[in-house]
Amino acid sequence: MPQGYGGQLTLKTLAEQLAVSPFHLQRTYKRVTGHSPAVQLQRVRLQAARELLADPSVSMAEAGAAIGFRSPSHFAVWFRQETGLSPTEYRERHESGQPKEEQR
């Protein structure tokens, strides 16, 4: 399972690790990638959630906890907002070979 998603990750923490100011990190990251570090973190977490949900031996609660959610209900709400599907719907589609996400 992925590790490290449960810790507090802030722009300030990242900037301190890189020995730059948070403002500089945010501005530079956005200029280079076209999006903020927060958006990238959400993308990484979502990809990890998809991989975990594809494994039927991992429960929904375990998948949510592995990517940093303390509550399965918060994970389910977040996942639905990001994909248009509940974690259960995503898993069912994955298992049946249907498209994994709704078009938005």
C-alpha positions as CSV (number, residue, x, y, z in Angstrom):
1,M,0.0,0.0,0.0
2,P,1.1,3.6,-0.6
3,Q,2.7,5.3,2.3
4,G,3.2,8.9,3.3
5,Y,-0.3,10.3,2.3
6,G,-1.5,10.5,5.9
7,G,1.1,13.1,7.0
8,Q,0.5,16.8,7.0
9,L,1.9,18.1,3.8
10,T,1.8,21.9,3.4
11,L,3.4,24.3,0.9
12,K,5.5,25.7,3.8
13,T,6.8,22.2,4.7
14,L,7.7,21.5,1.1
15,A,9.4,24.9,0.8
16,E,11.4,24.4,3.9
17,Q,12.6,21.0,2.6
18,L,13.7,22.7,-0.6
19,A,15.2,25.8,1.2
20,V,13.0,28.2,-0.8
21,S,10.1,30.4,0.2
22,P,6.5,29.1,-0.1
23,F,5.7,31.9,-2.5
24,H,8.6,31.1,-4.7
25,L,7.8,27.4,-4.7
26,Q,4.1,28.0,-5.6
27,R,4.9,30.4,-8.3
28,T,7.7,28.4,-9.9
29,Y,5.8,25.1,-9.7
30,K,2.8,26.6,-11.3
31,R,4.9,28.3,-14.1
32,V,6.6,25.0,-14.9
33,T,3.7,22.6,-14.6
34,G,0.6,24.8,-15.2
35,H,-1.0,23.9,-11.9
36,S,-0.4,24.2,-8.2
37,P,1.4,21.7,-5.9
38,A,-2.1,21.1,-4.3
39,V,-3.6,20.1,-7.6
40,Q,-0.7,17.7,-8.2
41,L,-1.1,16.2,-4.7
42,Q,-4.8,15.6,-5.5
43,R,-3.8,13.9,-8.8
44,V,-1.3,11.6,-7.0
45,R,-3.8,10.7,-4.3
46,L,-6.5,10.0,-6.9
47,Q,-4.2,7.7,-8.9
48,A,-3.2,5.8,-5.7
49,A,-6.9,5.5,-4.8
50,R,-7.7,4.0,-8.2
51,E,-4.9,1.5,-7.9
52,L,-6.1,0.5,-4.4
53,L,-9.7,0.2,-5.4
54,A,-8.7,-2.1,-8.3
55,D,-7.4,-4.6,-5.7
56,P,-10.5,-6.4,-4.3
57,S,-8.5,-7.5,-1.2
58,V,-8.2,-3.8,-0.1
59,S,-11.3,-2.6,1.7
60,M,-12.8,0.9,1.0
61,A,-11.8,2.0,4.5
62,E,-8.2,0.7,3.9
63,A,-8.0,2.5,0.6
64,G,-9.1,5.8,2.1
65,A,-6.8,5.5,5.1
66,A,-3.9,4.6,2.8
67,I,-4.2,7.9,1.0
68,G,-4.7,10.0,4.1
69,F,-8.4,10.0,4.9
70,R,-9.3,9.3,8.5
71,S,-13.0,8.6,7.6
72,P,-14.3,6.3,4.9
73,S,-17.2,8.7,4.4
74,H,-14.8,11.6,3.7
75,F,-12.9,9.4,1.3
76,A,-16.1,8.4,-0.5
77,V,-17.3,12.0,-0.8
78,W,-13.9,13.2,-2.1
79,F,-13.6,10.2,-4.6
80,R,-17.1,10.9,-6.0
81,Q,-16.3,14.6,-6.4
82,E,-13.1,13.7,-8.3
83,T,-14.4,11.0,-10.5
84,G,-18.2,11.2,-10.6
85,L,-18.4,7.7,-9.1
86,S,-18.5,6.3,-5.6
87,P,-15.6,4.0,-4.6
88,T,-17.9,1.0,-4.8
89,E,-19.1,2.0,-8.3
90,Y,-15.6,2.5,-9.5
91,R,-14.6,-0.9,-8.2
92,E,-17.6,-2.6,-9.8
93,R,-16.8,-1.0,-13.1
94,H,-13.2,-2.0,-12.8
95,E,-14.1,-5.6,-12.1
96,S,-16.6,-5.7,-15.0
97,G,-14.3,-4.0,-17.5
98,Q,-16.6,-1.0,-18.0
99,P,-15.3,2.5,-18.3
100,K,-14.0,3.6,-14.9
101,E,-15.2,7.1,-14.8
102,E,-18.2,9.1,-15.9
103,Q,-17.6,11.9,-18.5
104,R,-18.0,15.3,-17.0
